[in-house]
Amino acid sequence: MTTEQRTAGIHHVTAFVQDAQRTVDFYSGFMGLRLVKKTINFDAPEVYHLYFGNEGGSPGTIITFFPWKGSRHGRVGSGQVGITTYVVPVDAFAFWQERLNKFGVAFEQTSRFGEQYLQFEDPDGLRAEIVAREEGERSQWTFGGVPADKAIKGFGGAVLFSGAPEKTGQVLEKVLGFELERNDGQYRRYKATGNLGDKIDILLESAGLGVGGSGTVHHIAWRAKDDIDHVAYRNRVEASGYHPTPVIDRQYFNAIYFREPGGILFEIATDPPGFARDEPAETMGEKLMLPAWFEEHREAIVAGLDPIEVRVLEADKQ
């Protein structure tokens, strides 16, 4: 243990895509995740910010997207999260193999640290993989052809493509409190205290320089227990020689951001208050939610956004 302050793991991952409905179809229709929040990019209100996760959008399950129509296509590489890892129950691995085949999603079965992975890309080229593990609370959400007992629990972790793997590892250990668990010469695996989003692998060889754009991850966020824990992390980041932003209110969590030495944008986000703070938990994701300062512009904002719907895909109707 390198620090008394230790993160439980990933809070959320945020990526750029191009088409909002296509993204909803893939992550809700195909992946079976719940659209838990439909809002906007607070810095660019003409763009959606869509959050997907388990039934409650628990930390460790949340993948979020900025669908930017007509945006340039990025290139996955160093300075980015290279692969986002989703975890399913141990008896669900074959189900996901069959589901990938059913939907015509090309995949490759690989192994790492003795575990089997199904690696594939979303429609924008964002790289993802599925692994089966015992740990992690099961999702209670079911949609389309994905029953709750086969559903994605949340994140298994992520593979970081760093421009400076040693230094990125030091940030994980000394700033965030991860423990180095394994090293096979190609990857180093770090473990957080939680049981979702808790295993982070750093690729030790160069992945080529990444270029931001659709199909790439913008940032990865780590969990802070509460506001007190959050401020302590900010102080730790600053004392370690990095340059964190001020605390930013993101409505559903507070956030700070900093760029680690390998080029990856890190965020630290608070677990509370969560996504049910501004709408009933039962109907989350159905209505466009705006922060108070944008509410007077709702009509214009809605007019500028393409309508989207969570829908069962044709392959699941047959």
C-alpha positions as CSV (number, residue, x, y, z in Angstrom):
1,M,0.0,0.0,0.0
2,T,1.5,3.3,-1.0
3,T,-1.0,5.8,0.5
4,E,-3.7,5.7,3.1
5,Q,-6.0,7.4,0.6
6,R,-7.1,4.8,-2.0
7,T,-9.6,5.0,-4.8
8,A,-12.1,2.2,-5.3
9,G,-11.4,2.4,-9.1
10,I,-13.1,3.9,-12.1
11,H,-16.0,6.3,-11.6
12,H,-16.8,6.8,-15.3
13,V,-15.2,6.9,-18.7
14,T,-16.1,9.6,-21.3
15,A,-15.7,9.4,-25.0
16,F,-16.3,11.2,-28.3
17,V,-18.7,9.7,-30.9
18,Q,-20.5,11.2,-33.9
19,D,-24.1,10.0,-33.9
20,A,-26.3,10.1,-30.9
21,Q,-29.0,7.6,-32.0
22,R,-26.4,5.2,-33.2
23,T,-24.7,5.4,-29.8
24,V,-28.0,4.8,-28.0
25,D,-28.7,1.8,-30.2
26,F,-25.2,0.3,-29.5
27,Y,-24.9,0.9,-25.8
28,S,-28.6,0.4,-24.8
29,G,-29.9,-1.7,-27.7
30,F,-26.9,-4.0,-28.1
31,M,-24.9,-3.8,-24.9
32,G,-28.1,-3.7,-22.7
33,L,-27.0,-0.7,-20.6
34,R,-29.5,1.8,-19.1
35,L,-29.5,5.3,-20.5
36,V,-29.4,6.9,-17.0
37,K,-29.0,10.5,-17.9
38,K,-29.8,12.5,-21.0
39,T,-28.3,16.0,-20.7
40,I,-25.9,18.3,-22.6
41,N,-22.3,19.1,-22.6
42,F,-22.2,22.0,-20.2
43,D,-19.3,23.6,-22.1
44,A,-21.1,23.1,-25.5
45,P,-24.9,23.0,-25.0
46,E,-25.5,22.1,-28.6
47,V,-24.1,18.6,-27.9
48,Y,-25.7,15.9,-25.9
49,H,-24.0,14.3,-22.9
50,L,-25.4,10.8,-22.6
51,Y,-24.7,8.6,-19.6
52,F,-25.1,4.8,-19.6
53,G,-24.7,2.3,-16.7
54,N,-26.4,-0.2,-14.5
55,E,-30.0,0.4,-13.2
56,G,-28.9,3.3,-11.0
57,G,-25.9,4.6,-12.8
58,S,-23.6,3.5,-10.0
59,P,-20.0,4.7,-9.9
60,G,-17.9,2.0,-11.7
61,T,-20.6,1.4,-14.3
62,I,-20.9,4.7,-16.1
63,I,-19.8,5.2,-19.8
64,T,-20.6,8.6,-21.1
65,F,-20.6,10.2,-24.6
66,F,-20.4,13.5,-26.4
67,P,-22.0,12.8,-29.8
68,W,-20.6,15.5,-32.0
69,K,-22.1,15.3,-35.5
70,G,-19.6,15.7,-38.2
71,S,-16.6,15.7,-35.9
72,R,-13.2,14.4,-37.1
73,H,-12.4,10.8,-36.5
74,G,-9.7,10.3,-33.9
75,R,-7.0,7.6,-33.6
76,V,-6.6,5.4,-30.6
77,G,-3.1,5.6,-29.3
78,S,-0.8,6.8,-26.5
79,G,-2.1,9.5,-24.2
80,Q,-5.5,7.8,-24.1
81,V,-7.5,5.0,-22.6
82,G,-6.9,2.4,-25.3
83,I,-9.5,-0.2,-24.3
84,T,-12.5,0.1,-22.0
85,T,-13.2,-3.2,-20.2
86,Y,-16.7,-4.4,-19.3
87,V,-17.3,-7.2,-16.8
88,V,-20.1,-9.8,-17.0
89,P,-21.0,-12.7,-14.7
90,V,-18.8,-15.9,-15.2
91,D,-21.7,-17.8,-16.7
92,A,-22.4,-15.0,-19.3
93,F,-19.2,-15.2,-21.4
94,A,-20.7,-17.6,-24.0
95,F,-23.9,-15.5,-24.1
96,W,-21.8,-12.4,-25.2
97,Q,-19.9,-14.4,-27.8
98,E,-23.2,-15.4,-29.3
99,R,-24.6,-11.9,-29.1
100,L,-21.6,-10.4,-30.9
101,N,-22.1,-13.0,-33.6
102,K,-25.8,-12.3,-33.8
103,F,-25.4,-8.6,-34.3
104,G,-22.5,-9.0,-36.7
105,V,-20.0,-7.3,-34.5
106,A,-16.5,-8.4,-35.4
107,F,-14.5,-9.6,-32.3
108,E,-11.3,-11.3,-31.3
109,Q,-10.8,-13.6,-28.4
110,T,-7.6,-12.8,-26.5
111,S,-6.1,-13.5,-23.1
112,R,-4.2,-11.3,-20.6
113,F,-3.1,-12.3,-17.1
114,G,-4.8,-15.7,-17.5
115,E,-8.2,-14.2,-18.3
116,Q,-10.2,-14.5,-21.6
117,Y,-11.4,-11.3,-23.3
118,L,-13.7,-10.6,-26.2
119,Q,-12.3,-7.5,-27.9
120,F,-14.4,-5.4,-30.4
121,E,-15.1,-1.9,-31.5
122,D,-18.2,0.3,-31.3
123,P,-19.6,1.9,-34.5
124,D,-17.2,4.8,-34.1
125,G,-14.1,2.6,-33.6
126,L,-14.0,3.0,-29.8
127,R,-12.2,-0.1,-28.5
128,A,-13.9,-2.3,-25.9
129,E,-13.6,-5.7,-24.4
130,I,-15.7,-8.1,-22.2
131,V,-14.3,-10.2,-19.4
132,A,-16.2,-12.6,-17.1
133,R,-15.4,-12.4,-13.3
134,E,-17.1,-13.5,-10.1
135,E,-16.6,-10.2,-8.2
136,G,-18.8,-7.2,-8.7
137,E,-22.5,-6.8,-7.9
138,R,-24.8,-8.0,-10.7
139,S,-26.8,-5.5,-12.6
140,Q,-30.6,-5.5,-12.1
141,W,-31.2,-4.0,-15.4
142,T,-32.6,-5.8,-18.4
143,F,-33.3,-4.5,-21.9
144,G,-33.9,-6.0,-25.3
145,G,-32.2,-9.3,-25.6
146,V,-30.0,-8.9,-22.5
147,P,-31.5,-10.5,-19.4
148,A,-30.4,-9.3,-16.0
149,D,-28.5,-12.5,-15.2
150,K,-26.3,-12.0,-18.3
151,A,-26.1,-8.2,-18.2
152,I,-22.9,-6.2,-18.0
153,K,-22.2,-5.5,-14.3
154,G,-20.1,-2.4,-15.1
155,F,-16.4,-1.8,-15.8
156,G,-13.8,-4.5,-15.3
157,G,-11.3,-1.8,-15.7
158,A,-9.3,-0.3,-18.6
159,V,-6.1,-0.6,-20.6
160,L,-4.2,2.6,-20.6
161,F,-2.0,3.5,-23.6
162,S,0.5,5.8,-22.0
163,G,3.3,7.8,-23.5
164,A,5.3,7.2,-20.2
165,P,4.1,3.9,-18.7
166,E,6.4,4.1,-15.7
167,K,5.3,7.5,-14.7
168,T,1.6,6.7,-15.3
169,G,2.0,3.7,-13.0
170,Q,3.6,6.0,-10.3
171,V,0.5,8.3,-10.5
172,L,-1.8,5.3,-10.0
173,E,0.2,4.1,-7.0
174,K,1.3,7.3,-5.3
175,V,-1.6,9.6,-6.0
176,L,-4.6,7.3,-6.4
177,G,-3.5,4.5,-4.1
178,F,-3.6,1.6,-6.6
179,E,-1.4,-1.4,-5.9
180,L,0.8,-3.0,-8.5
181,E,-0.6,-6.5,-8.8
182,R,1.1,-8.2,-11.8
183,N,3.6,-7.6,-14.6
184,D,4.1,-9.9,-17.6
185,G,6.5,-7.7,-19.5
186,Q,3.8,-6.5,-21.9
187,Y,1.4,-5.1,-19.4
188,R,1.4,-4.0,-15.7
189,R,-1.8,-4.6,-13.8
190,Y,-2.8,-2.3,-10.9
191,K,-5.6,-3.0,-8.4
192,A,-7.9,-0.6,-6.7
193,T,-9.9,-1.3,-3.5
194,G,-13.3,-1.8,-5.3
195,N,-14.7,-4.8,-7.2
196,L,-15.9,-2.9,-10.3
197,G,-13.6,-0.8,-12.5
198,D,-10.7,-1.9,-10.2
199,K,-8.2,-3.5,-12.5
200,I,-6.1,-1.1,-14.6
201,D,-3.6,-2.5,-17.1
202,I,-0.9,-0.3,-18.6
203,L,0.5,-1.3,-22.0
204,L,4.3,-1.1,-21.7
205,E,5.1,-0.8,-25.4
206,S,4.2,2.2,-27.6
207,A,0.8,2.2,-29.1
208,G,1.6,5.1,-31.5
209,L,0.5,8.6,-30.8
210,G,-3.2,9.0,-30.2
211,V,-5.3,11.7,-31.8
212,G,-8.5,13.0,-30.2
213,G,-11.7,12.8,-32.1
214,S,-14.7,10.4,-32.5
215,G,-13.9,6.9,-31.5
216,T,-11.5,7.9,-28.7
217,V,-11.8,8.3,-24.9
218,H,-11.6,11.9,-23.7
219,H,-10.9,11.1,-20.1
220,I,-11.1,8.5,-17.4
221,A,-12.5,9.4,-14.0
222,W,-11.5,7.9,-10.6
223,R,-13.7,7.6,-7.6
224,A,-13.6,9.8,-4.5
225,K,-15.9,8.8,-1.6
226,D,-17.2,12.3,-0.9
227,D,-16.3,16.0,-1.0
228,I,-13.8,15.7,1.9
229,D,-12.0,12.8,0.1
230,H,-12.2,14.8,-3.1
231,V,-10.4,17.9,-1.7
232,A,-7.8,15.6,-0.2
233,Y,-7.1,14.1,-3.6
234,R,-6.9,17.5,-5.2
235,N,-4.3,18.5,-2.6
236,R,-2.4,15.2,-3.2
237,V,-2.4,15.8,-7.0
238,E,-1.1,19.3,-6.5
239,A,1.6,18.2,-4.0
240,S,2.7,15.6,-6.5
241,G,3.6,18.4,-8.9
242,Y,0.6,18.2,-11.2
243,H,-1.9,20.9,-12.0
244,P,-5.5,20.0,-11.1
245,T,-8.4,22.2,-12.1
246,P,-10.5,23.9,-9.4
247,V,-13.4,21.7,-8.2
248,I,-16.1,21.8,-10.9
249,D,-19.8,21.1,-10.2
250,R,-21.0,18.6,-12.7
251,Q,-24.5,18.3,-11.1
252,Y,-24.2,14.6,-10.5
253,F,-20.7,14.6,-9.0
254,N,-18.0,17.1,-8.4
255,A,-14.9,16.9,-10.6
256,I,-11.2,17.9,-10.9
257,Y,-9.1,17.2,-13.9
258,F,-5.3,16.9,-14.5
259,R,-3.1,15.6,-17.2
260,E,-0.8,12.8,-16.1
261,P,2.8,12.4,-17.5
262,G,1.8,9.8,-20.0
263,G,-0.6,12.3,-21.6
264,I,-3.9,10.8,-20.4
265,L,-6.5,13.2,-19.0
266,F,-7.5,12.0,-15.5
267,E,-10.5,13.2,-13.6
268,I,-11.4,12.5,-10.0
269,A,-15.1,12.5,-9.3
270,T,-17.2,12.2,-6.2
271,D,-19.5,9.2,-5.7
272,P,-22.4,11.5,-4.5
273,P,-24.9,13.0,-5.2
274,G,-25.6,10.6,-8.2
275,F,-28.1,10.7,-11.0
276,A,-31.4,10.6,-9.1
277,R,-30.8,14.1,-7.7
278,D,-33.0,15.9,-10.3
279,E,-35.4,13.2,-11.5
280,P,-37.1,10.0,-10.2
281,A,-34.8,7.0,-10.3
282,E,-37.6,5.1,-12.1
283,T,-37.7,7.4,-15.1
284,M,-34.0,8.5,-15.3
285,G,-32.8,9.1,-18.8
286,E,-36.3,9.7,-20.4
287,K,-36.3,13.5,-20.2
288,L,-33.6,16.0,-21.2
289,M,-32.2,17.3,-18.0
290,L,-30.6,20.7,-17.9
291,P,-28.8,22.5,-15.1
292,A,-30.6,25.6,-13.8
293,W,-28.5,28.1,-15.7
294,F,-29.6,26.5,-19.0
295,E,-33.2,26.0,-18.3
296,E,-34.4,29.4,-19.7
297,H,-32.8,28.2,-23.1
298,R,-34.5,24.8,-23.1
299,E,-36.6,25.4,-26.2
300,A,-33.6,26.5,-28.3
301,I,-31.4,23.7,-26.9
302,V,-34.0,21.0,-27.7
303,A,-34.5,22.5,-31.2
304,G,-30.8,22.0,-31.9
305,L,-30.6,18.4,-30.8
306,D,-31.6,15.4,-32.8
307,P,-34.3,13.4,-31.1
308,I,-33.2,10.0,-29.7
309,E,-35.0,7.0,-28.3
310,V,-34.0,3.9,-26.5
311,R,-35.4,1.1,-28.7
312,V,-35.2,-2.7,-29.0
313,L,-33.2,-3.5,-32.1
314,E,-34.5,-5.7,-34.9
315,A,-32.2,-8.6,-34.2
316,D,-33.8,-8.9,-30.7
317,K,-37.4,-8.8,-32.1
318,Q,-36.9,-12.0,-34.1
